[in-house]
């Protein structure tokens, strides 16, 4: 330090003492905040230099280990690509208003900007050894303090261009430690030994006349006052020669002073100290008595390290401290440990509230009174007489049992009455009813009450009966006595006996007076007693209501309880509704170790809670006395920003995705998501769904990862929503679209090819089957043809030859008979008939040996003409398709079936029109016979065979014989249709096969051949 700087600091100190009457405030522990810490063992980075938050809610940590982003649960390192990515040392971070994160680096690396999931290099000119600070002005320009040198110590980045700031701007040639832009746009810069400023719109910096020590820090309060802190203390900054100092200045023990400072939204000033933890000044600059208390938080209080370098307030009002060994968070605690009453009372604590709004607490050797709005004040020292039970007195003050006596103590701590202790009993509970009777429970010593100037023992209780454990006064002023064991009781008693057997909800743990009813806490639920009626709620439906040991009901209509599940806040009307209608919804707010509790509730049937006249509530725990001020509880109304952190497919991780395409054939993926509510991350609730996969919203609890498997190709939209610790939902949430391209085997082309291939296989199988059947039928037909040829040969060679020889013999006989002989005409007629028979036989033999070459149409026309149709019936024959030659035997069967069908139509149908249709198909040959006659009824079809009518049966048999199908459709309205159909491979004669040379060579029109 130069002599000039030392003299300036001394002058500033003397001026503060003379002009302001500087006061050194004694520091107190910082107890009204809940502390949460993350050490290196928890995965936190060490040697944190700077903390920032971007508009998307992520907390960013910069330090010697690099850059990390934090969502309240996971520390995620952000690496710079390239060979130097693992050696990035971050000295400053800043969340810009446009959502970018600016990163200042050490080791002469300049600055980076994180945008769109990547670290980009804006190429700042002439980087310094270390960036000491980053700031953004109200125009959105970025300012960089380039530490480690004295010239051109500032750089400005505006609209994509850099500008170096130095002496030509009026900036002294000193290293810059910190920058601050005030609400009015003024830029304040801390140098080695002074502070300079640049007014809005000005080109040059101007001195302030303020002298500071090295590494001084600046902050602006809600009134627009600029504060400075260094080794000489914390004070307001003089902004000109005419400025006045405030009436106070705050000294502290830290040698460096506040190295980084920030005012929180409550107006309190927070500062790191570099080597001595952190300190907080409550509302500095307020009127005397309203602020100025200095509180500290060090490693001895739980801070991860006393070497504190960074302090930051996030969007939810939480304070973050970066230290040498980790990260710490301090947020206003809902449950506050009362430091005015010593911790860890050997015999626990007792509590009672009185009509004047006071709360009394006793510990092992003292009695404390907490007046409305006040702090605990010890009003009586009781040691060595250890206090026992404590209860409110009707005429003010409290009753307190000591080792040998029971005393009544007034608000000022004076004894107003002393009673001997009854029967040598220890005090387990006491209560004074509306008639002024003081009830005293002595467990195995019995139950006592004081009235008429003396003690009385309730009769009928032995040392093993009843075991009265506690007493309380219900809403009507009657004493309620809790017994640990069954006790014989008359029908009428001056008190209300409470025993386990009466309720059936397990062991009784607390008798809890309310405003309009008496409540009983038990291991398996709660009971409510009002107007002689008992109502129950059971733990199987309301698990948080098990083992309640303390209860307070407030004028605001709220019921507060303490038990194994912590402290519960319930609307009294809602609680009463749950008693009246078991199973009714019971919304509540729970306070536990995440809210400032540091010990479990005392397991005693004596009341463990009390309410003061100022609205504050007091609860007893094993370690401390706790308090809650409902008027100071602030609900977190900020919906949490929701983000998709990454999508992981195999070994590939896609960071901050919005729409991605993953490798084809992907079947499983993992989606990591988060909600940026940093106050109590363990209470953040999530719901997610993957459209096309999930049928509805999935509730994963506190898990922040969704895993899907067995997926196929397609486009899938994943959506996640979240609620903060107070149940405020962000219904929009975050989404990511994941596209899984199909592999070749999953494309429509491959599927179509497979379908076509499958169809071809089926067709091939069908063709093979059809060919096999055709070969079978053709074989049978060939056998039949061979048989017909044999029959034709036999007829020709035997029968016809024999008939012809016989005819020759008869002709010889006829030639020897005279023409006048009477036998002559007979023999001639016989010979003529025999000759006709011979011709017919030869025709039949010709038919058996040779196929009919006429077309099917011609043959069927001939068959139709032979039928006995009436003259009014018209017969038409039609064909479609290209006529093809038909197997002879098939043709023969068709002709026989046609004859039978047309004969039946002519004989029975009484039709006007008969139509014969022939369809030459590529795959089938069909022949149909349709008439518009009277039809054939089903009953006639059934009895046709029994009555000897075998025409229809024969047609079916002929069709089956050649592998064809014959269908008959007949109705009275539309007539009868007979359809004969068989496969083309069976019906048609095969086309003549050409040799391979004939198939290869073809003749040109001019007669030449070509191949």
VENMO-V391495 format. One record per run of one state. SS is the DSSP state (A for helix, B for strand, O for the rest). FROM is the first residue (numbers start at 0). LEN is the number of residues. Records with the same first field share a line. If there is no record, write none. Layout:
BEGIN
SS=FROM-LEN / FROM-LEN
END
This chain:
BEGIN
O=0-2 / 20-2 / 23-4 / 29-3 / 42-5 / 53-5 / 63-2 / 70-4 / 78-6 / 87-2 / 95-5 / 106-4 / 115-2 / 120-9 / 136-5 / 147-6 / 158-2 / 165-1 / 169-8 / 181-5 / 190-3 / 198-7 / 211-5 / 220-5 / 230-2 / 236-13 / 250-10 / 263-5 / 272-5 / 281-6 / 288-2 / 291-2 / 297-1 / 301-6 / 313-5 / 323-2 / 332-3 / 337-12 / 353-5 / 362-3 / 370-6 / 381-8 / 392-5 / 401-3 / 409-5 / 420-1 / 424-4 / 432-5 / 441-1 / 443-3 / 451-2 / 457-10 / 473-5 / 483-12 / 498-1 / 503-4 / 513-4 / 522-2 / 530-2 / 538-4 / 545-2 / 553-4 / 563-2 / 580-8 / 591-1 / 595-5 / 601-7 / 611-4 / 621-3 / 632-9 / 649-2 / 655-3 / 662-6 / 675-5 / 683-1 / 690-7 / 698-6 / 708-5 / 723-5 / 740-3 / 746-1 / 815-6 / 849-6 / 865-8 / 880-5 / 886-1 / 909-3 / 920-3 / 931-6 / 943-7 / 961-3 / 971-3 / 988-7 / 1000-1 / 1003-5 / 1010-1
A=2-18 / 39-3 / 84-3 / 166-3 / 298-3 / 421-3 / 499-4 / 542-3 / 571-9 / 592-3 / 629-3 / 680-3 / 743-3 / 747-68 / 821-28 / 855-10 / 887-22 / 937-6 / 950-11 / 983-4 / 995-5
B=22-1 / 27-2 / 32-7 / 47-6 / 58-5 / 65-5 / 74-4 / 89-6 / 100-6 / 110-5 / 117-3 / 129-7 / 141-6 / 153-5 / 160-5 / 177-4 / 186-4 / 193-5 / 205-6 / 216-4 / 225-5 / 232-4 / 249-1 / 260-3 / 268-4 / 277-4 / 287-1 / 290-1 / 293-4 / 307-6 / 318-5 / 325-7 / 335-2 / 349-4 / 358-4 / 365-5 / 376-5 / 389-3 / 397-4 / 404-5 / 414-6 / 428-4 / 437-4 / 442-1 / 446-5 / 453-4 / 467-6 / 478-5 / 495-3 / 507-6 / 517-5 / 524-6 / 532-6 / 547-6 / 557-6 / 565-6 / 588-3 / 600-1 / 608-3 / 615-6 / 624-5 / 641-8 / 651-4 / 658-4 / 668-7 / 684-6 / 697-1 / 704-4 / 713-10 / 728-12 / 873-7 / 885-1 / 912-8 / 923-8 / 964-7 / 974-9 / 987-1 / 1001-2 / 1008-2
END
